[in-house]
């Protein structure tokens, strides 16, 4: 891993375009500047490189600056179970807070860069800035809620519903970060998608082909274009927020 100090003014939390997703949300300008002192270095990861491994002592939590990472857990039979995909602005390492050791492996799905937030320093600063502690609690609550929704989907949704909801969830998350909401590259493999959704790889490939044949999507290798958003939302069992009369966005099931 290549560590880099955050000594450039353009890499500070106070000017980061991802601040709306990360720790600075809801903080005053003065408090955000104090958070700048918290993030003193970043780490660059090449595709396939690990940020941390299951069982490593908790030293930091991490915020994705660019790129995509997955978290996975090694089962007793040696299989890898994917438990999450993490986009820019999202926090990793929260599962290590409970007993002081990370509970999963975090691996880069593409060349990525991650901000390092030393946990002890964060705790000290959070005691001084209640709004920072409150934001951290919101992030943890959001992660817990997403995990609960994912578990619920595994028990109640058919395979095609899970896949449609996954594509739409990824679309919304990317759109919130300024990317196209209907056209993107899948950074994860079919195997990783299947592992995350509890679906065999053959089923993932077959359903993607079926979606394409039905006119819901266009797909070429890992590049995907969502053609019939209404159809995908109907398949996922949720209303299309773009068709709602109110301006508030209707979140879909995060899976």
Number of C-alpha atoms within 10 A of each C-alpha: 10 9 14 13 13 18 11 7 11 11 19 20 23 19 13 15 15 20 16 13 16 21 24 23 16 15 17 12 11 9 17 21 16 15 23 17 15 19 22 17 16 21 18 20 22 17 15 14 17 17 20 19 17 17 13 14 15 21 18 21 20 23 25 23 23 18 21 22 31 24 25 23 18 14 9 7 6 8 11 16 18 22 18 19 23 20 19 21 23 21 23 25 23 19 17 20 16 10 10 14 18 24 24 22 21 25 23 25 22 18 15 21 24 27 26 22 22 17 18 12 14 20 13 11 18 17 11 12 15 12 18 24 17 16 18 19 12 13 18 15 12 12 17 12 13 16 16 13 14 20 13 13 20 16 9 10 14 13 19 20 17 24 24 23 25 21 19 25 18 19 19 19 16 18 14 13 16 8 13 13 19 19 18 17 12 15 18 17 13 19 16 22 21 21 19 22 22 17 20 16 16 11 14 21 14 13 16 20 16 14 22 17 11 12 13 20 21 18 16 8 8 12 12 18 18 22 16 16 17 17 18 24 19 15 18 23 16 15 16 19 16 13 10 11 7 9 9 9 11 14 13 18 18 20 26
